[in-house]
Amino acid sequence: MEIAVIGVGHTEFGELWSHSLLDLIAQAQLQALSDAQLAPEQIEEVIVANMCASQLLGQGHLGAVATDILGIQSPAFSVEAACASGAFAVRAGMRSILSGQATVVMVTGAEKLMDSSIEQVATGFMSASVCDVEHAKGATFPGLFAMIARAYLAEHRITREQLAQVSIKNHRHGKKNPLAHFQREITLDDFAAAPMIADPLTLLDCSPISDGAACVILSSVDFAKKLGRPYVTIIACEAATDKVNIASRSSIIELAATIKAADKAFAAANINRSDIDVVEVHDAFSPAELMGLESLGFFKPGQAAAATMEGVTSSAGALPVNLSGGLKAKGHPVGATGISQIVELTRQLRGDAGERQLKKAQYGLAHNMGGIGTSVVVTILAQRS
């Protein structure tokens, strides 16, 4: 199973006050068309990933909005799977091609959050929880993940200095990403001064609320070959789901859905974890990167923190992680996040990632997670010439 990625587009992520949701969708889509050297009429299906537009902006029916922007009448629909909406939309696009229903599919993810109050956004995000249990009791996602983080850090005796290295590393990477929300480095002194959000998570442990959009154009491999250019393929895209109510899980310090999706993805791709050259992990909170890397199978439980401290996951390390800056520095416009990860890996594998470019990049892995590790997609990409 291989599906080609033949075009990508990506707006800035951040506080984009002068752009509407429709502006962002249009920018990402037009960039992807230009990158693929295709006309809008060649797009046979359009899928849009989004979580909060209906709640915050009163704008649903985004598939039709996207085709209207392109001036086409191809089938179109939306996908919502909390923060994993983007990767699930990519998965849906792949299935359309694999089923023979389409040859060329555009998948766009977009979110406009900055125009709404923090209370409205927090309420929107909590729709990914159990509304009559966690939400009704006043929980927020920082609060819920803080409980998990406390248990995880205590279990593995991870220090505050070790945890801080996740965000420090991602900001260092993000400084080289001209599209990132935050393009500046941070230090341990910054952590010491950062306000506490939900103990043990400070402001610098939490990804920001961002506006932005990203787009990929998928096709059959036969179609990609006819274009006569080097291309990247998705060789595995596997998903799994954990219990929504975290209190009902057997363990809160492992990401069970990530473990299952990763095992399925590596089996489908028929490669080993040691073959992966670059990883984009869903670091909505700094402990999530550590837990994600361990649940993906790159490190044993409790060992990702020490590896990060030693530079293993830095751009010069053995397993570069979140070269884009991750959610922490690049930003987290929810519906766009999973697709943004695919864009970053595509650029790394094509060799056009600018200052962030790795010397060797044949296989990349993206980990997109919705809720508190509830909905997970693990996607593996390969460079093809």
N, C-alpha and C positions, 0 to 999 in steps of 0.2 A: 504494500500500500504506500504510494507516494503521491502527493499533491504538490504542484509547483507554486511557489510564491513569485509572481512575475512583476509586481509593482507595489511600492509602499509610499505612504504619505504620513506626515506627522506635524502637527502644529506645535507652537510653543505650549508649554504647560505653565500655569501660574495664575496670577490675578489679571485676567484678560477682560477688563471692564468695558472696553470698546467693541467687544465681539459678542454677538448673540450665539446661541446654540446652533442655529442654522448657518451662521458664518463659519463656525468651526468645522461643522460637517462638510461644508462646501470646500474649505481650504484643504482638508485632508483628502477628500475624494479627488479633487482636481490634481493635487500633487501625485497621487497614486496613478492616475491615468497618464500623466505626463511621464512618470517613471517607467511605466509599462509600455509607453508609446502606443496606447490604444485610444479609440474613439468611444464616447459614451454608449453608442449603439452596439458595441461589441460586448457590453456587460449583460449577461443573461439572467442574473439574479442579484438582488441587493439585500443584505442583512445588516441591521443596525443594533449595536449593543448599547444599552442605557439602563440606568437604575432609577434615577430620581426625577426625570423631566416631567412626568405626569403629576407627581406630587408637588414639586417646587415651581414648575413653570406652567402647569396646565397644558403641557404639550405632549400628547401621545401620538400614536400612528406614525412613528418616525421612519418606518420603512418607506411609506408613501412620500414623506417629506424629502427623503434622500433621493428617490427617483425623480421627484419634481425638480430638485436642484439640477439633476443631470439631464432633464428633458427627455426621459425615456419612460416606457410603460412595462418594463420587465417586472416579474413577480418580486415582491419586497415584503419584509416583515421585521419585527423587532424581537430581541432576545433579552431577558432579564434573569440574571442569576447572581444578584448582589454584586460584590466586587469581582466575581469571576465571570461576569456577563461577557466580557470581551473574548475570552478563550472559548467559552461555550458557543459564541457566535461563529468563531473560526471553525469550530468542530461541526457546526450545522452547515456551514458553507462547504466543507470538505465532503460531507455526506451527500450533498446535492450533486457534486461532481462524481463521486464514486457510484452513485445510483444511476448515473446517466441522464439525470434531469437537466443538467447544465454543464457547460464546458468552461465558462469563465464566470466567476462569482466575485463580487465586491463585498467586503466586510468592513464596516466602519464602526468605531466606538467613539462616543462623545459624551461629555458631561459639562453642564454649566451650573456651578455651585456657588460662586462668589457673590452672585446677585441676591442670594437668600441669607437670612440671619443664621447665626450659628445654632440657634434653637431649632429652626426649621430643618437645617441640614442634619443635625444630630437625630432628630425624629425620623427623617427619611432613612438614614443609615440603620436605625434600629428596627426598621421594617424587615431587616434580614434576620432578626431574632424571633423568638416566640412571643408574640405581642401580648398574650394574656398571662405570661409568666415573667420573663426577664424585663420586657419593656414596661409592663404594668407596675413593676416594683421600682421603677426609676433607674434601671441600669442603663449604662451607655457602653459603647464598644471599648473605649479606653478603660473603663471600670472593669468590664468582663475580662479583657485581656490582662489587666493588671493582676487579677486573681490567679490566672493561669501562670503568669510570669513569676509571681511570688513562689508558687509551688515548684516551678521548673528550676528557678535559680537556686532555691534551697536544696532541692534534690541533688543537683549536680555541683553545688558549692561554687557557683559562678560569681565572680566579684563584680562590683560596680565598674571598675576600670576595664575589665574584659568586655562587659556589655557595651560600654561606651564606644569601644573600637568598631562596632558595627556601623554606627552612624558616622563616626569620624571617617571611616573608609569610604562609605557611600557618598559623603559630601566631597571627599577628595576626588572621587570619580566624577561626580556631578559637575565639578568645576570645569571639566573638559567637555561638557555637553551644552552646546549653545541653546538647546531647547528646554533645558531643565528649569524648574521653578526656582531652585536655589543653586547658584553657581559660585559658591564660596565654601572654603574649608572651615571646619570647627575644631576645637581643641578640648582637652580635659577640663581646662579652666572654664570654658563655655558651659560644660555639663554641670560644674559645681555651682554656677550661677543660674542655671535654668530652673524655672518654676516647676513644681511638682504638679502633675496632672492627675494621676492616680497611682499611688505608691505601689511599685517602685518605678513607674514610668514618668519621666520628666517630659517637658515639651520637646526636647531633642531626641527622645525615643519614639516620637509619634510622627507619622507621615502627615503632610499638610493637606488641607482641602484645596483642590486645584480645579481650574477650568482647562479644557483641552480636548483634542480629538486625534485619533490615529486611524489609518486605513491600510488594508492589504487587499491586493487582487490575487485571487487564487485561480489556478487553471489545471487542466489535465497535463500530465507530463508531455504527451504528444503535442499539445498546443504550444507548450513552452519551447519544445525543441524546434518547432517551425519558426519561432521568433529569431533563432540564430544567435542568441546571446547566452552567456553563463547565467545560471539560475540556481535558486535554492529550493529544496523540497522539504516538506513536512513528512517525516517517515514514521511518526507515531503521534497520536493525540488521544490520550486516554483520560477518563474522568471517573470520579468516585464521590460518594456523598456520606457524610457522617451525620449523627443526630444533631438537630438544630439546638435543642435544649442541652447546654453543656453539662448541666447537673445530672443528666441521665446517661452520660458516657462512663465507660468503665475506667478510663484514665483521662485526665485533663492535661497531662504533660507530654503526650505524643499526639501527632496529627495523623489519626488513623486513615482518613480519606487520602491524605498525601502518600502514605505508605502504599496503599492499594493502587492508586493511580500510577505511581512511579514504577511499581513492579510490573504492572500491565504495559506501561509505555516501553520499558527496556526490553520486555519480551517481544513486543510487537516490532520494535526497531531492530532487534537482533544484534544489539551492541552492548558493551559493558559500560559501567559507570566511569571506568578509567578512560574511555574513549572521548568523553565530553570535554570540550576545550573551553567553554564559556557558559555561564549560568545566569539567568535572570530569576531571582527569587522574590516572592511576594512579602516584602518587609514592611507591612503596614505599621508594625511596631518592631523595634530592634530585636526583642527576643524571638519574634516570628521568623526572622532570617535564620537564627541559630537552630530553632526547632525545625524549620523547613529543610535546611541542609541535612540535618540528621534523619528526618523522616524520608527524604529523597534517597537516602542511603549513601551519601558522600562521606559522612562521618558517623561514628558510633555515638549513642546517646551521651550527651554531656561533653563531647570533644570538639564541637564546632567553635566554641568560645576561645579555647586555647589556640586552635588553628587560625582563627581570625587575628588574635593577638600576635601570632608569629608571622602574619602576612601571607598566609597560604591563599586567602581569598581576595587579595589585592590584585591590581592589574598586572603586577610582575610576579605573582604567585603561581603555584601549580594549578589552582582552580579559580580563575578570576570570576568574581560574583558581583553582579549589578554594576557593570561598567557604565551603564546609562546614568547611574546615580541612585537607581532603585526608586521605590516609592518615596523614600525619605527625602532625597534630594531632587530627583527628577519631578516628583509630584504624583498625585493620586486622583485624577479625574475618573472616578470609579469605572464607568462604562468603557473608557478608553484604555485602561491600564493593561489588560491582558493582550490587547492588540498592539499596544506600544512595546510590550516585551518582544513580540514577534518581529516588529519592525527593527528593533535594536539588534536582535540576533541575525536577521536577514542582512543587515548592513555589515555586521561583523563577518559573516560567512562570505559575503560578496567582496569584502575588502575595501569598503568605502565608508568606514565609521570615523573618519577624520582622526583627531588627536587620540581617540579612544581605541584605535585599531590595534588588534593583537597581531603578532607575527604569524601565529598558527591558529587557524579557526576552521575546522572541518565539521565539527558537530557542536550544536548548542542546545540547551534545554531551558524551557520556560515553565515556571511554576506560578499559576494564577489561582487565587484562593478567595472564596466568598464566605462572608460571615466569619465566625471564629473557627476557621478550618473546616467549615461545613461542606461547601461545594468546591471541588478541586479539579483542575485540569492540568495535566503534565504533557507538554508538547516537545518533541524532539525534532530538530531540523538538521539537514545535511547540505553541505556545499556540493553542487554538481556543475561540471563544466560542459 
